[in-house]
């Protein structure tokens, strides 16, 4: 399979994933549990209980396929009300319930993901430097005033067109993964303005790595305003245009 064929397969898989049940386009709400909370269109009263969630009066709720009107719910359980899937998330000390509706209007409107054409020139050699233990960076989020201290896993240094750049990589919840959230000279002009993401395996040690900017993705908040997405930390704004990866939702 050629470089272009591999990219086209990846791109098609991305379009399928964001529009599938539970995909980014199906998120219709993020409901923060500040005391006892009722969720529009979802039965029951919901409240945080430590890192879990407790519910009562939730007639029609299925937990792992079992009717459960009340009880303690964990983030790893599959929660359904009709066709709507519920997911428990935690951000810092706060807990929320997200609602994913496969029939959301955004799914019906979706016409694909606009992207720059695949270009081997955007497969860039970089040097990884691990972060010091316990290093964090306070990060702002889209669609929210929340500030979160994310662990820093390291820095990726590279050169494009004679311009040196460094991107700080975060740990945002997936073991063994480095998360680059950045802006560049295309942001807000030729690509989504808030940020774009690049995920890659976390290197085991300092040394040379490869960054494939053709695999840059739109953040979930580009697909639904109900997401909050980490914005670029200080320094993760590139002075040049990265004309690679996803650009916008069609």
C-alpha positions, -999 to 999 in steps of 0.1 A, spaced: 0 0 0 14 34 -10 18 64 13 -12 80 -3 -33 48 0 -24 45 37 -34 81 44 -67 78 24 -76 47 45 -68 66 77 -89 95 66 -118 74 56 -116 56 90 -116 90 108 -148 101 89 -165 68 99 -154 71 135 -166 106 142 -201 99 128 -206 64 142 -226 59 175 -205 73 203 -185 94 179 -176 130 183 -205 143 162 -230 125 184 -221 144 217 -251 165 226 -243 175 261 -217 175 289 -236 178 322 -214 187 352 -227 173 384 -227 202 409 -250 188 435 -281 168 425 -287 173 388 -314 165 363 -303 160 327 -326 172 300 -342 142 282 -326 116 305 -346 101 335 -334 103 371 -315 125 394 -277 123 392 -249 134 416 -212 128 421 -201 103 447 -163 106 448 -150 96 413 -182 77 405 -218 88 400 -250 79 419 -284 80 403 -320 75 415 -353 74 397 -337 66 364 -365 44 349 -353 31 315 -316 33 323 -296 2 312 -263 -5 329 -244 -32 310 -278 -42 295 -294 -45 329 -323 -22 339 -310 0 368 -332 27 382 -308 36 410 -273 28 422 -237 37 420 -223 40 384 -186 37 374 -170 53 344 -162 19 328 -198 8 327 -219 10 295 -249 32 302 -278 35 277 -312 52 277 -329 41 245 -304 49 217 -286 75 238 -253 64 253 -241 80 286 -205 83 296 -191 94 330 -160 117 327 -138 133 353 -118 165 349 -98 174 379 -121 171 409 -152 175 388 -175 148 374 -198 150 344 -222 128 324 -220 131 287 -249 122 263 -242 107 229 -272 106 205 -266 88 172 -294 108 157 -279 142 166 -284 170 140 -247 172 136 -246 136 123 -273 144 97 -254 175 85 -220 159 83 -205 158 48 -169 148 57 -137 162 70 -118 186 48 -81 179 49 -49 189 32 -36 164 7 -11 138 20 24 150 16 55 130 26 74 163 32 53 166 64 68 134 78 93 153 100 124 141 119 123 153 155 141 149 188 123 139 219 133 151 254 114 136 283 100 160 309 111 162 345 91 141 369 59 158 381 62 186 355 28 201 346 14 230 326 -18 249 333 -40 246 303 -70 266 291 -99 249 273 -123 257 244 -159 263 253 -150 266 290 -133 287 316 -117 256 331 -80 255 338 -64 221 342 -29 212 352 -19 185 327 13 164 332 40 172 306 55 141 291 82 158 271 92 181 242 95 174 205 120 196 187 122 198 149 130 220 120 107 230 90 120 251 62 149 262 83 127 273 112 133 255 145 103 246 166 95 229 198 62 214 209 53 205 245 35 171 247 8 165 274 -6 134 290 -44 137 287 -55 104 299 -43 77 275 -14 56 288 16 54 265 4 84 244 18 118 238 -7 146 230 4 176 210 -21 204 209 -9 233 187 -18 262 165 1 273 134 -1 300 107 -31 282 91 -52 283 123 -84 304 119 -76 309 82 -70 276 64 -78 253 93 -98 251 126 -89 281 147 -88 268 183 -62 241 179 -53 209 161 -41 177 177 -14 152 169 -13 120 190 17 96 189 31 68 210 51 81 239 88 74 232 104 52 258 135 74 261 151 105 247 162 104 211 151 107 175 114 102 165 92 110 135 62 133 135 37 127 108 17 159 105 -4 143 78 -21 125 108 -30 158 125 -67 157 136 -93 182 144 -101 183 182 -134 169 194 -147 205 200 -146 210 162 -174 184 160 -195 194 190 -197 225 212 -204 201 241 -167 191 242 -141 210 261 -106 206 245 -72 215 258 -59 246 240 -22 249 231 1 255 261 24 285 260 50 279 232 28 255 211 20 282 185 41 275 154 51 306 134 48 287 101 19 271 82 14 234 87 -5 225 55 -11 189 65 -38 170 83 -74 178 89 -87 213 83 -124 216 90 -157 198 94 -178 199 62 
